[in-house]
Amino acid sequence: MNKENNKLLLHSLKKRCLKKLASAQALTSGMGSVAIATVLSCFASPADAVNLTFVPDDLVVSRSVYQGNANTVTVGQTLPGGGTATNNGLYPNVFNNEKVDASFGVTSPIFLDQITTSGQNAGTVSIDPTIITTSFPSKSELSLNLTGDGTGLTFMGYSTGINQLDVSNSNTPGIIEPGNPVTTTPTYRAVGQLNYDNSLQVTTTNAYPGNNGRAAILAPNGVYYTVGNGGNGNGSTAVTNATGVQIVNPGQKATSTTPTIPVGQYNITQNGYTADKTAKDNNFRGETIYNNTLYTTKGSGNNGINSVYQVGSAGTLPNPANAANTPISILPGFNTTLARNPLPGVQNNPFGLFFANPNTLYVTDEGNDATTTAGGIASTNVYGGLQKWSLVNGTWVQDYVLTNGLQLGSNYTAVDPVTGNTYNTATEGLRNLTGKVNSDGTVSLYAVTSTISNATDQGADPNKLVAITDNLLNTTAALAATEQFNVIDNAKYGEVLRGVSFAPSSKPVPEPVTILGSVIAMLRSCTYGINQE
């Protein structure tokens, strides 16, 4: 932020907020640490790599690398989701098979890269691919979240090996969905938890049959809250109960009779619409826990409402003993228009969430393919970016959208160093997100980009990790005009980046609700009206 902008903010504070600062200091003077979660034992199955010494101020990025070859898929073979293959297993044209098999995907290994906030690689943990994998083109997978005490990282995948076809739309052993066209062997969805000492625990579940789990968080109450999507056929009560927000018990090794534990269900009738497919109303993607409250996002599909949701009551995590009765509702001020009927010129595709303080929420939007083309690749996109929201009198208000430096729609090329093959794509928006409030009143934000390209399945596009610094007190677009994203990591040819988090710590840390954050929240509530004048 330039000097003139800083002067304006300081002038506003001097003019209106000295009394607020005094009251904030009084409010936070006796604040103690937040009680922290249970640390699980029974970790086993070490990660398949040289152990890393995690540095809490570093980032961890989840990544996958395509491992298939020409024989992974052969032209003319019958595909598990229907149709016959038009392309062999070589990247990237293997994913053109989605034209004949809408469920097409190939499982691939998971890597967790530790990198500094300036982009220097500090090592990689290779997750054992015989235990848990991801579906390479599934762009909504592999979100990373710190455990409630900060000592581990969680993510979701599949309990199967690499180079398996259409697993991301397979049934689970406990729920065989009527009409699901995918004939792949039923496969458990899995939660991976990598501890700071590099030990790995994998938990399996029957949740998300016919589709995929996206994210998992180990909460302070000792259970995982997961989000995802279910259903690829005719649906059923079992599928509906196995989608959306779920509770999964850490260490569980599911069997075909292990039940799922749904956490409430949102229905569009809550916002005055005629009911549609309840399972698809709960097609959730991103999630976070802040101030002991669970939040999630919906940003894809033609059913339901693409928006930001609160799960349960503020300050209280869903009760595992009575999870099904948990209310789920759209946060006041966020979109309530049906996904199939967006307002003119507006399309919501929210994904990642980061609360900087109780009154400041950052939300990523991955864009919606509303682009023109030049040379067959996207050239403009006005939807994707990083939204900043302020809570004003109980309602969330969007302050501005940060896009500078993302170069939305500008083509870039990934090159295979062995063959010289090239892959052309463009940034369309942002997906997973993490952040950190700094002592100078700014917040550092890190996000993984979404892409658009000529590829049939754009989830297979090489993408980027970007960073930006925002002034927390600011609520006007004019003052944010000088803030710019910088690229700090790039996926290589045949790679994709998925989730981002800060690295785990060897010592339990409190939830990031700090005295500074409380002071800034109070100051922002004071300055909001000034900046809007």
N, C-alpha and C positions, 0 to 999 in steps of 0.2 A: 504494500500500500504506500502511495507517495506521501510527501510531507504535507501537501495541502489537505489531503483527505484526513490525515491524522489530526491536523489542526482543527478541522471541522468537528471531528468526534470529541476531541478534548474540550472544545468550546461548548459543545452540547452538555458534556458532563458538568463543567463548571457552572453552567447556567441553571441546570435543573436537578442535579443528582447528588450533591454533597450530603444531603440528609439521608438519601437512600443508602449511600456507602456506609455511613455511620450505623444505620440500622442493620445492614448486612453483616458488618463486623460483630455487632452484638449478637446477632442470630447464630453465627457460626463459631463463636469463641469457645463454646463447650462441646463442639461436635466430636464424637469419638469414631472409632473404626467400625465398619459394618461386619457383622458376624459372617464367617465364610463357610463354604461347603465342605462336605465330607470328601476326604481323599480316598479314592478306591484302592483296595489291594487287589490281589489276584491278577496282576498284569503278567502277560506272557507273550510269547511270539515276538521276539525282538525284531525291530525294523531291519530290513535287509540292506544295511549300509554301515560304513564306519560311523560310530556315534558322533553326534554333533553336540557341542556345548552351546546351548541356546543363549542368546543375548536378548533380554526383554525389550530393549530399544530397537532391535532389528525387526524386520518383517519376515513373515513366512508366506509363501505363495504356493498354492497347489497347482500342479502341472501334470499333463499327461502327454505321452509320446506314442504315436501310432506304431504298432508292432507287426501289422499284417504284411503279407507278401502276395505274390500273384496267385498262390494256391489257397489263400484264406477264403477267397470266393472265386469260383470259376464261372465263366460265361456259360449260360444255359442251365445252371443248377437251380433247383427249386429253392426259393428262399423261405425262411420260417414264417414270415409274415404274409406270404403270398407272392405270386408272380415268379418269373425266372430271371436270373441275374443277367444284366446287360453289360456289366463291367467286371473285370477280375479284381483281386484284392489289393492292387497297387494304389497307394495314395497319390493324388486326392480323388481320382475318378471312381474309386470304389464306392464313394458316397452318392454317385449318380444312381445307384441301385434304389435309392429312395423313390425314384419316379415310378417304379413298379411295385415297391414294397414300402408303404408309408411308415412302417415300424422299423425300417432298417437302421442298424447300428452295429458297431464292433467294439467289444470290450478291450480295454487297454490298461497299462499299469499306472499307478499313482506315484508321483514324486512330490516331496515337500521341500522347496528351496528356501533356505534362509538367505536373505539379502539385506544389506544396509539400506537405510532410507535414501541414500544417494545412488543406489543401484549396484553396489559391489556384491558379488556372490560370496557368501560365507559358508557354503557347503550345502549338501543335499541328503535328505533321508529318502531312500527308495523303499516304499512299502511293499512287503512280500506279496507278489501277484498271485500266489497260490491261495491267499487268504481273502483278499478284498481287492476289487478292481473298479474301474469306472467305465461308462460308455463314452467312447471318444467324442462323438459329435453332439452329446447331450449338453448343451450350453448352460443349463440351469443347475448342473451338478457340482459337487465338490466345494461348496461354501465352507469356509473355515471359521470356527468360533473358539475363543478361549473358554476353558471350563470356568465355573463360577469362582474358583479360587485362583485362577490364572496359571495353574501348574501344568495344564495340558491343552491340546487342541483336538477338536472333534470335526468329523466330516462323514459323509454318507457315500456308499457305493453298493457293490453286489458281492455276494458270497459265491464267487465263481472265478475261473481263470481268464486269461487273456484270449483274444481272437475268437470269442463266442459271439454268435450273431443274434441280434434282436432281443438281447437280454433286457434292455430298458423298457420293453413292452411285454415282457413275459409275465405269466401268472406267478404267484408265490405258492409254495407247497400247501399252505393252509387255505388258500382262496383261489379256486379255479373259476374265472369269470366266464359266464355264458357268452358265446359269440366272439371271444377274443381270437383274432385270426392267427396269432403267433403260436407256433408249435414248438418253440424252444422249451427245453426242460424247465419246469417251474423253479424259480430261483429266489432265495431269501434276499431281501434288502439288508444292508449291514451298516452299522455305525462303527467307525474307527475312532479310537481315542489314542493319540500319541502323547505320552507323558514327557516331561522335560528331560528325563533320563533316557529317552529314546525307546522305552518299553511301549508295546502296542497291545491294546485290548480291542477285540472285535466282538460286537454284539449283533445278533441276527434277529430279524422280525418278519412277520407275514404282512406288514403294512405295505401299501402302495402297489398292490397287484395291478398289472396292466400298464404301469407307468413307473415313475421314479421318485425316490426320496431326494430332497435337495439340500437340507441342512439339519444339523443336530446341535443342541447345546446341553451340556451337563449343568443343571441348575444347582443352586445352594441347597435345595432339599434332597439332592442325591439321585434324581431321575433325569433321563434325557427327555427334552421336548424336541420333537422332530417336525419338519414340514415337508410336504410333497404333494404329488398328484396321484390319483388312482383311476383305473378304468381305461380299457381299450376295446371294449365290446359292447354288450347290451346292458352292462351294469347290473347291480344287485344290491340288496341291503348290506351284504357283507363287504362289497366294494366301497359303498358309501361310508360305512363305518371304519374303513381302513385308509381313508384319504385325509387330506388336510393336516391339522395339528394332531400329533399322536404322543402318547407317553410310552417310552421304551425303558425297561429296567436294565441298567448296566450289567454286563456279564451274562445276560440271557443268551442261551443257545436254543433258538426256536425249533419246534417240531411242527408237524402238520396240524397239530391240535392246539398250538399256542395261540391264544386270542390276541387281537389287537386292542389297544386302549385309546379310543378316540377322545379328543379334548373338545367338547362342544361342536357345533357346526353353524356356520353362517348361512343364512338363506336370504335371497334377494327380496322375499316378502317383507323382511324387516325394513326395507326402504320403499315399500309401496308397490312393488312389481309383482306380476304373476309368477308363480313358482316355475323354475325350469329344472335343470339337473343339479341336485344338491351337491353331488360329488364334485362337479365342475365349478360350483360356486366357491368351493374350498380348495381350489388349485393354487396352493400357496408356494412361495419361492424363497424369499429372504426372511430372516427372523433375527431378533435381538432381545435380550433381557436388560431392562434399565429400571432402576429403583424398584426391583423385585416385581416388575410387571413384564409380561411377555407381549411382544408385538410381531406382526408378520405382514407380508405383502402379497398381493396378487397382481400379476402383470401380463398374463398371456391367456389365450383361449377366447372363444366367442361367447362363453357363458359367464354369468356372474358379473361382478364389478371389479375392475382393475383399480386397486386403491390400497390404502394403508389401514391395518386393522389392529385393534387391541383385543387381547385374549384374556378374558376374566376381568376381575375388578382391579383398579389401580392399587398398587402396593401389595397385591396378593397373587402369588403364582397359583395356577390351577391345582386343585386338590386331587391327587391320584386316586383317592377313594371315591370321589364323586365327579370324575373328569367329564363325563358325558353331558352334565348339566351346566358346563361352563359357558357363559355368554361370550359371543364374538361379535364385535361391532366395528364399523368404520369410524376412524377418528374424526371428530367434528372439524369441518373445513376441508377435508379431503374429498376426492371425487366420489359421487354417488350415481353417475350415469352408467348405464349398462355398457359392457364391453362391445356388444354387437351394435350399439347405437350411440357412438361418441358424439360429443358436441362438435359443431363445425370448426375445423381448424385445431381441434384438440384431441389428442390420443394419449392416454396414460398407460405407461408400461413400467411401473415402479418395481424396483428389485431390492437394492441394499439399503440398510438403515444405520444411522449413527446419531445417537443423542450426545450433543456436546454438554448440555445441561438441561434441566427440566423444561426450559422454554425455547430450546433451539434443537431442531431436528434436521439432519441432512438425509436426503433421499435420492438415490440414483434412478435414472430412467434410461432404459436400453434403446429407445427409439422404436419406431414402428414400421420401417420400410417405406415410409412416405417420402420417396426420393425421386429426383430426376436422374437421368443417366447420361454419362459421357463415356464413350468407348465401352459401354456395357457395365460400368461400375458406378456406384452411387457418387453423385457430385454435390448434392445438397441434402441437409437434414436439419429440420428446425425443432425436433422433438427431444432428442437424447441429450443427456447432461447430468449435472449435479444440482439438485434443487435445495434451496435453503428455506426452511419454514420457521415461523415464530408463533408461539402460543400467546394469543392476545384475548383477554377476557374469556378464556375457556374455549376459544376456537383457533385452529391452526390456520395461519395466513402465509401464503408463499411470498417470500421476499424477492428472490431472483433465482435465475438458473445460470450456473457457471459452465461455460463452454470454451472459453478462450484457450487456445493451445491444443484442443482435441483434434482440430483439423477435420471436423466432421465431413465425410464424403470425399476427402482427398485420398487418392490412391497411394498405397505403398506396397512394396514387394518383398516377399520372403523367398530366399534362394536356397535350394538344396546344394550344400557344398560338395557333395559327391557327384551328383549327376548334372548339376547346373540347372535343373528344372526350376521354374519360377511359379509363384502363387501370388496373384494380385487381389487385394482386398482393400477395404476402407473402414474407418471407424464410424459407427453409427450412434453410439451412446455408451452407457456404463452399466455394469452389473454389480458384482460384490464390492463391499466397501468396508473400510475401517478408518479410525481416526484417533487423534490424541490432542487433548487440550494442553496448550503450552503456557508457561508462566508469564509470557508477555501479553496474554489476552488474545492470542491467535489460536487457530486449530489447524493441525496438519491432517490432510485427508488423502487416502490412498484407495484407488479403485481399479478394477479390471474392466477393460473395454469390451463392448459388443461390436459386431462387425456386420458388413453387408458386402456381398460379392456375387459373381456369376455362378458360384457353386450351388448345387442342388440343396445341400445341407450346410448352411452357413455356421452351424455350430462347430464345424471342422476347420474354420478359418484361423490362421495364426493371428493372435491378438496382442494386447499390450497391457502393461501396468503403468498407471499414471499417478501423479501426485500434485496437490495444490495446497496453498496456505490461504486461509480466510480469516478476516477479522471478526471475532465473535460479536462485538458490539454493533457492527454494521447491519443495517436492514434495507439498504437501498442499492439498486443495481448500479447507479452512477459511481458510487464509492467502490464497488467491486470490479469496475471496468479494467483495472490494471492487474488483477489477479489472473494467473495463467497456469494451466496444467503443464507439467513436464513429464516426458516419458522416462521411466527409470528401469524398465525391463521389457524385452520383446520376446514373444514366442518365436521359435525358429520354424523352418519348414517342417511340416509333420508334427508340430507341437501345438498345444493350446494351454492357455492360462485360465484358471477358474476362480479360486478363492484367495482372499488376502486377510491376514490377521497380524497382530504383533506376536512375537515369539513368546512361548511360555516361560515362566520363571521357576526357579528351584524352591522359592519360598512363597507361600500363599500371600496374595495381595487382595486388598479390598476392592469391591466394585468401584469403578471410576466415578464416584460422586465426591468431589473434593470441595474444600473450603473455597478455593479459587473459583470452581465452577458455580458454586452457590452465589458468590458475590457477583460474578459476571451475569448470571441469570437475572439477578435483581436489577443490576444496572441496565441490562438490555430491556427489561420491562419498562424502565424509566425512559430510556432513550428512544424506544420504538416510535412513539408518537412524534418526536422531534424529527427523526429521519424521514418520516412520511410527509412532513410539511413541505 
